[in-house]
Amino acid sequence: MGLALSDHMQMIEKNLEISLMKTAVFVLCFFCTTLALGQSGGSLGGAVLASSIQMESHPEHASQRAMAEEHSILEHSNFYYAQGERPLWEFPTLAHHVPLGDIARMLRREHATAKKADVIVND
């Protein structure tokens, strides 16, 4: 009889844990839903008070006209121009690149002349 009582208590504790977990998930979902509706609520109420959009008409959208006079958008700043200037990207740096095969041959020679171990241990 004592064994059945402890099994019954374990089942009650397990059901209580599941019930608490379900309640916590429900409260979290309810809280998130409230936040989401609170963010969108302002835009729904503002739509009622907003006036309708009225687009302007432009009947002369394709007519030809004379060009306007030139004017500087820089106001009082000076503009300097020197003939013969060339951008720096036109002058590449002359770097000598060693071919990969030459590097491999040099490393092979270094490996052949390197000091070797006196004792070789094979396990």
C-alpha positions in Angstrom: 0.0 0.0 0.0 2.9 2.3 0.7 4.3 1.8 -2.8 1.0 2.8 -4.4 0.8 5.9 -2.3 4.3 7.1 -3.3 3.5 6.4 -7.0 0.3 8.4 -6.6 2.2 11.3 -5.1 4.8 11.2 -7.9 1.9 11.4 -10.5 0.4 14.3 -8.7 3.7 16.2 -8.6 4.3 15.4 -12.3 0.8 16.7 -13.2 1.4 19.8 -11.1 4.7 20.5 -13.0 3.0 20.0 -16.3 0.1 22.3 -15.2 2.5 25.0 -14.1 4.5 24.8 -17.4 1.3 25.1 -19.5 0.2 28.1 -17.4 3.6 29.7 -17.9 3.5 29.2 -21.7 0.0 30.6 -21.8 0.9 33.7 -19.8 4.0 34.2 -22.1 1.8 33.9 -25.2 -0.8 36.3 -23.8 1.9 38.8 -22.9 3.4 38.7 -26.4 0.0 39.0 -28.0 -0.8 42.1 -25.9 2.5 43.7 -26.8 1.9 43.0 -30.5 -1.6 44.4 -30.5 -0.4 47.4 -28.5 2.1 48.3 -31.2 -0.4 48.0 -34.0 -3.2 49.7 -32.1 -1.9 53.2 -32.8 -1.9 52.7 -36.5 -5.4 51.4 -36.6 -6.8 54.4 -34.7 -4.9 56.9 -36.8 -6.4 55.6 -40.0 -9.8 56.8 -39.0 -8.6 60.3 -38.4 -6.3 60.6 -41.4 -7.5 62.5 -44.4 -7.6 60.9 -47.8 -4.5 61.2 -50.1 -5.0 63.5 -53.1 -2.5 63.3 -55.9 -1.5 66.4 -57.8 -2.1 66.4 -61.5 0.7 67.5 -63.9 -0.8 68.2 -67.4 2.5 69.6 -68.9 4.6 66.6 -68.0 5.9 66.1 -71.6 6.3 69.6 -73.0 9.7 71.0 -74.3 11.2 74.0 -72.6 14.5 76.0 -72.8 17.3 74.9 -70.5 17.8 76.9 -67.4 20.8 79.1 -66.6 23.8 77.3 -65.0 24.3 78.0 -61.3 26.8 76.5 -58.8 25.5 74.3 -56.1 28.7 74.9 -54.1 27.9 78.5 -53.5 31.2 80.3 -52.6 33.6 77.4 -52.6 36.5 77.4 -55.1 37.2 74.9 -57.8 40.8 74.1 -58.8 41.8 72.3 -62.0 45.3 71.4 -63.0 46.0 69.9 -66.4 48.0 66.7 -66.5 46.9 65.3 -63.1 46.5 61.5 -63.1 44.8 59.5 -60.4 47.0 57.2 -58.3 45.3 54.0 -59.5 47.0 54.6 -62.9 50.4 54.0 -61.3 50.6 50.4 -60.2 53.3 49.4 -57.7 55.9 47.2 -59.3 56.0 44.2 -57.0 58.0 41.1 -57.9 56.1 38.0 -57.3 58.0 34.7 -56.9 56.4 31.8 -58.8 54.9 29.1 -56.6 57.1 26.4 -58.3 60.3 28.3 -57.3 59.1 28.5 -53.7 58.4 24.8 -53.6 61.9 24.0 -55.0 63.5 26.2 -52.4 61.6 24.6 -49.5 62.5 21.1 -50.8 66.2 22.1 -50.8 66.0 23.5 -47.3 64.3 20.4 -46.1 67.0 18.2 -47.6 69.8 20.1 -46.0 68.0 20.5 -42.6 69.4 18.7 -39.5 67.9 15.3 -39.1 67.2 13.3 -35.9 69.9 10.9 -34.7 67.5 8.4 -33.2 64.3 7.1 -34.9 61.7 5.5 -32.5 59.0 3.3 -34.0 56.3 2.2 -31.6 
